[in-house]
Amino acid sequence: MSKLAKEILLKGGNPPIVQFDKKPKTLFELLNVQKLKAYKYKVQPIQWYRKGFEGCYYEVHKTKYRLYNNQPTHGNAWAILYWRGKPAFHPPKEVKGGLKFAWQSYRSPEADGIVYDENIAKSIERRRNFLLKGYYTGLKDETG
């Protein structure tokens, strides 16, 4: 464990929890945090997900970022569009609307039989936080 992590645990008790930003992300904000320049990363506009378009997404093959306010939040992305599970065109084309729409990573409806349920996810998160809180309060009592 690093010195910084030990200090946080000893002083504050609970480690800082990283939470995802609630603000919708542009395509380039979403791709910027991916490894290997988001090669073969699957994304879709949130509006497609809300309308129930299954199997419709972009598979990103190339990205080129431009700095805006010293952040790579603008640029160009080239991808292959998959519509209803089949590629609409083969050579990657430039994605339009990267800044205009809100984007998310593609979630397959099948996902190998795993269906995302928000209530179950919240329940698991509450249980995890409860267990971690109990663990760290016990750790704090032992050290000091």
Salt bridges, closest charged atoms under 4 A:
GLU29 OE1 - LYS23 NZ 3.45
GLU59 OE1 - HIS61 NE2 3.08
GLU118 OE2 - LYS122 NZ 3.43
GLU125 OE2 - ARG128 NH1 3.43
